[in-house]
Amino acid sequence: MPLPRRLAEFNRSYTNRVTRRFAAVLPGFGVVTHRGRKSGRTYSNPVNVFRARTDGDWVFALTYGRADWVKNILAAGGGTLHTRGRDHVVSNPRIVRDESRAPVPAPVRFILGLIHVDEFLFVDERPALAQG
């Protein structure tokens, strides 16, 4: 069971405004940019993200389940991830359930176990187009 929807709403309204400022440079965090599937508007959300160990290039822990940003990435077939000071174009999104939480580092596995999170969004990094 992911975190409660009310906490997600609180984070969207308050916490995300603060964390968005540093999420793009700290390990384990990033900012995912995506287009709204209904509005067509561009959104940016701070997220927990890690280099994938088992499948794909990046993995997001779905601490709030299938939130709007997840649905938008799935519908669009990808988006942009800004992490550790770099932009990454990502595609081929897929949700994987893993009760062992093996795709993420051990300390994160422990925390995700406490809050019963076992779904992850995997994405592949698309190579950047050559400038010419």
N, C-alpha and C positions, 0 to 999 in steps of 0.2 A: 504494500500500500504506500504510494508516494505521499509526500507532505500534503497537508490540507490545502484546499483551494483558497481559503481565507488568507493563509500565509502567503500564497502566491500573489494574491491581489494586493496585500500590504507591500510585498517586495516590489511589485510592479509600480506602485504609487510612490514609494519612499526609498527603499533600500537601493533599487536599481539606479537611481539618479546618482547616488554616491559611488557605488561599485563600478559603474560604467567608466569612471575616470581612471581607475587603475587596473581594471580587469584585462585590458589588452596587453599588459606588460608583465603581469605576475604569472609564474608557472601554475598550471592547474586551472587557470581562468582564461577567458577570451570573450570577445564580443562577436556575436553572430548577427549578420545583416541579411534580411530576407524581405520579400515582397508579400504583402497581405493577399491572401487568395480571394478575398471578397472585395476589399477596398482598393487593392492595387498600390497602396501606400508602402513606402519603405520603412522598415522598423529595424532597430538594433537592440539586442538583448544581451546583458552579461550572462555568461554561462560557465559551468565547470566543464573543461575539455582537456583531454589527454591524448598523447600519441597512442594509437591503437597498437595493442600487442598481438592480437589474434586475427583481426580481420579489418581491412581497410586502412586508412591513414590516420583518421581522427575518431575519437569516441567521446560522446557526451553522455554523462549520467543524467537520466531523466528523473530528477528529484521531484518534479511536479507531474510526472506522468506525461501524457501526450498534450502538452500545452499548445497554445496557438502557434508559437514559433516553430514547434516541431511539425505541426500540421502544415504550416506554410512551406517549410523546407521540403517535406515529403511531396506536396502538391507541385512545387516548382521544380523538383528534381535537383535541388541544391541551393547554394547561396554563397556568401562570403564569410570567412572566419578571420578575425583579426586577433592574433595571439602572439605573445612574446615579441611584440613590436613589428610583426609582419602580417601582410594580408595573404590569405590562401583562398583560392576559388575551390569550392567543394561541390561534389556531385554524387550521384548514386546513393542517396540516403536509404537506410534500411534500419528497422528496429529489430533488436535481438534481445531475447530474455535470457539471462544467465544468472541463476540463483547463487553460483559460486562467486560472482562479481569479479571474475578473473581478468576482464579487460582493463581494470584500473589498478593503480598502485595499492599495496597492502594497507596503508593507513586509511585510504579512501574507502577500500572494501569494508573495513571495520565500521566506519561511520555509516556507509550505505546500508550495511547489515542492521545497524541499530534502528534505522528509519524504514527498513523493509523495502529498499529500492533495488529492483533486479532487472530493470529495462534500460537499454542503452541505444543510442542512435549512432550508428557508424556511417561515416562518409569517406569518400575517396577524394584525394587532392588532385585537381586537374593541373596539368603542367601549364605554366604561364606561356602566353603567345609571344613569339619572338618579335621584338620591335625592329622595324626595318624600313 
